[in-house]
């Protein structure tokens, strides 16, 4: 997961990525965006995290 992150990973970040990947790769409820599914399967998605709406980086 750390190689797919842009910047620092907050405590809650890894769990959010895991849940998103589960959703994107679901066999029972296929995700409609083929680009997101394909990127997840190839491990090419990148994730950036924002702690708050006022986060200036």
C-alpha positions as CSV (number, residue, x, y, z in Angstrom):
1,X,0.0,0.0,0.0
2,X,2.8,2.5,0.8
3,X,4.1,2.3,-2.7
4,X,0.7,3.4,-4.0
5,X,0.4,6.4,-1.7
6,X,1.1,10.0,-2.6
7,X,2.5,11.6,0.6
8,X,1.9,10.5,4.2
9,X,-0.7,7.8,4.9
10,X,-3.0,8.6,7.9
11,X,-4.0,6.0,10.4
12,X,-7.4,5.5,8.6
13,X,-5.9,5.5,5.1
14,X,-5.0,1.8,4.7
15,X,-8.5,0.6,5.7
16,X,-10.1,3.0,3.3
17,X,-8.0,1.8,0.4
18,X,-8.7,-1.9,1.4
19,X,-12.5,-1.2,1.4
20,X,-12.3,0.7,-2.0
21,X,-10.3,-2.2,-3.6
22,X,-12.9,-4.7,-2.3
23,X,-15.7,-2.6,-3.8
24,X,-13.9,-2.3,-7.1
25,X,-13.1,-6.0,-7.4
26,X,-16.5,-7.3,-6.2
27,X,-17.9,-10.3,-8.1
28,X,-21.3,-10.0,-6.5
29,X,-21.8,-6.3,-7.3
30,X,-19.5,-5.3,-10.2
31,X,-18.2,-1.7,-10.2
32,X,-19.4,0.1,-13.4
33,X,-16.1,2.0,-14.1
34,X,-13.9,-0.4,-16.2
35,X,-10.9,2.0,-15.9
36,X,-11.0,1.8,-12.0
37,X,-11.4,-2.0,-12.0
38,X,-8.6,-2.4,-14.5
39,X,-6.3,-0.1,-12.6
40,X,-7.0,-1.9,-9.4
41,X,-6.3,-5.3,-11.0
42,X,-3.0,-4.0,-12.4
43,X,-2.1,-2.3,-9.0
44,X,-1.6,1.0,-10.8
45,X,-4.0,3.2,-8.8
46,X,-2.4,5.9,-6.6
47,X,-3.9,7.3,-3.5
48,X,-3.5,10.7,-1.8
49,X,-5.1,11.5,1.5
50,X,-6.3,14.8,2.9
51,X,-6.8,15.1,6.7
52,X,-9.2,18.0,6.5
53,X,-10.8,20.4,4.1
54,X,-8.4,23.1,5.3
55,X,-5.3,20.9,4.8
56,X,-2.8,23.0,2.9
57,X,-0.3,20.2,2.4
